[in-house]
Amino acid sequence: MASESPDSTAELYAQHVARNYGAPPLTLVRGQGSKVWDAVGKCYLDFSSGIAVNALGHCHPVWVKRVQEQAAKLVHVSNLYRNEPQGQLAASLAKRCGPGRVIFCNSGAEANEGLLKLARLHGLKKSAVEGACIGVIVAERAFHGRTFGGMSATPQEKIQKGFRPLLSGFSAAPLNDIAAWDKIIDAKTTAAVLLETIQGEGGVFPADPQFLRDLQKICRERNVLLLIDEIQCGIGRTGKFFAFEYAGIKPDAIAMAKGLGGGFPIGAIWMAPPCDELFQAGSHGTTFGGGALAASAALAVLEVIEDEKLIERVNHQVPVWHAALRALVAMRPDLVKEIRGTGYMIGVVLSVDPVPLVTALREAGLLTVPAGGVAIRLLPPLTASAEELAESVEILGRVFRGWKAA
Ligand SMILES: *Cc1c(COP(=O)(O)O)cnc(C)c1O
């Protein structure tokens, strides 16, 4: 059986790769733009984008060129020395975020670890006693990563189970219920609030702009840091560079990762003054973070977003795409309850378990991601064409139409 398989990678996975991702259904071998091909040559429209990572789609020519050139020039020197791309990337992010400072890392969870360390340093400044002010308030259903800090900030049994004791000091409040946050945020013991602007893994739940503004006001009054996790919703995905821009708030620090490198692992935290002075020589660090190759990949992403006006393009295409998606609710109201989300971060909310439908969509040629046990997540690359967006709705419509009522 093993040697007869047309997909020997599946065999290697079955024997040697850890089982934490279950058994992935496909081996993908090649990608171009919004399309990927599996090991037997079948083509898929990829609206999973590697979970909101491939902002430019697969193998964008400018991105490929920048990465190839940098790989042939200088890849890694550690942070004991400067490298040119890191300096340029920090400056490019500062242009988007405002005056402040950036620290680089390699993933989303690591960026959030950095935010949590900032919270501790801020708490120490507030109380002058280590451990006295370590409270971090997060939202119910939040997802902030799989490290110990990330898990501690992720109030979900399925994430935390088996790994306790976690870090102390975390409490959760319901998203968009400002009265609950007002009650739980304590000027003495709360160091920070940590929040996704749009919850991704939790099921595509956006924070209301007014909730964010009220929360900012409470944080300022009580000297509590407002830490925003834009790891999934940031880098143009919602039709603004950061999703929180819709609310007009000014976070004390922002975590980025996923879309930033366009597929190359990189994370970053941008910190506003005076928060940007909390990390001093020796207080945080990483061997790989902000390496020349990773920074070049991210620079290429920011350059292409600008040059190809990708954010304008998202905003231009959203009305037609969203209207077509909403028509799916009208077609199968028993199956599709709601279209939720902003821009290219969409949850198709179902009345049934999304996983079998994600499978059926994949078999029909569309890659999507389940979210929160309630929704199918659509995360097209920012480069997706009008035809590809229409094709996604066509495939969804075909699969939904033929789906037997529960
Ligand atoms: C994916 C994600 C993370 C974790 O990022 P990793 O790169 O997987 O560590 C954290 N926060 C949010 C909102 C995410 O979507």
The ligand as an ORCA input file, in Angstrom:
! r2SCAN-3c Opt
* xyz 0 1
  C      -2.160     32.907     14.542
  C      -2.365     33.817     15.686
  C      -1.473     33.865     16.762
  C      -0.293     32.918     16.869
  O       0.605     33.066     15.824
  P       1.672     31.873     15.519
  O       2.523     32.448     14.427
  O       0.890     30.685     15.106
  O       2.426     31.649     16.765
  C      -1.706     34.781     17.755
  N      -2.752     35.625     17.702
  C      -3.632     35.605     16.678
  C      -4.761     36.565     16.664
  C      -3.478     34.691     15.648
  O      -4.367     34.636     14.656
*
